[in-house]
């Protein structure tokens, strides 16, 4: 059982991670600051919840697993993604890409 989270895009307003799981029991992915997650207001200090979180399936197994966004949380600075079906989530290839988009702000 192992989950690998690889950040593939890191900008001020858009971030993305690839999710790889190696066992069907790997059904919960938590993206934290340890994985590069950091979304902040333009002041660079106040943490914010992304306006949009999108989970893009990259292989057929990801559609079987049915990955969904569960929560985004500023207290822990994390995004949580769940596989609603444990079958198919154990494919060792990159299964899904998670995108987080910061809210638009005009300052």
N, C-alpha and C positions, 0 to 999 in steps of 0.2 A: 504494500500500500504506500503510494507516494503521489504527491501532487507537486508539480513544478509550475511556478508562475514566473513568466519571463516578460519584463517590460519591453515593448517593441516601439513605443512612441511616448515621448515625454515633452510636452510643450506646456505653456502656461494655461492654455484653455482646453487642450485635448490630450488625454492619456490613453494608452492601450496596453493590454497584456495578453499573452498567449497562455492558455491553460492546457497542461498535459497531465493526464491521470494514468496510473498503471494498474489499477484494480477496480472492479465494479463497485466495491465498497467506498471508493473515493467519491463522495457525493456533495461535499461542502468545500468550497474554495473561499478563503478570506484573503482579500488583497489589502495589505497594510502598508505603512510607510517603509517597512523592511523590503517591500517589493517596489518601492519608488512612488507609492501613492502619496501625493501631496497636492491638494487643491486649496487655494487660498484666495481671499478677496484681493483686489488690486493693491491694497495696502501691504500685501505680503505677509500679514500677520494672522488675520482671522481665518480659521478653517471654514470651508463651506461644503455643503452637500452638492454633488454634481446635479445639473439640471436634467441631464439624460444619462442613462446607463443602458448600453446596447450589448447584447450577447449575440455574436455572430457564429453560427456553426461552421466549422471548416471541413469536417469530414462527416460521413454518414453516421458514424457512431455517436456524434454529438446530437444528431436529430433523435436517435433512439434514446439517449440519456435525457433529452429535453432540458437543457440548461436554461435557467431563468435567473434574473436578478432578484435577490431577496431583500437586501437593505443597504443603505449607505448611512454612515454614522459619523458625525463630526466629533463625538466624544472620544472615540477610539481611532479616528481617522482611518476608516476601513470601508470596503465594499464587499458584500458577501453575495456569492453566486451559488445556486444549488442545482444539482441534477435531480429532477423530480422522479426519474426512473433509474434505478441502480444498474439495469441492464445496459450494456454497451459503453459504460463509462470507463472501462478498463483498457481501452485502446491506448497503446503507448505513443501514438502520434499526437501532435498538437490537435486538440479537439475543437477548441473554441477560442475566439478572441473577444475580450471584454473592452468596450470603449466607454470612457467617462468624459462627458463634456461639461465644462463649467458654465454657470449662468452668464448671460451677456450683461455687461455693465458699461455704461458710457460715463466716463469721468474725465 
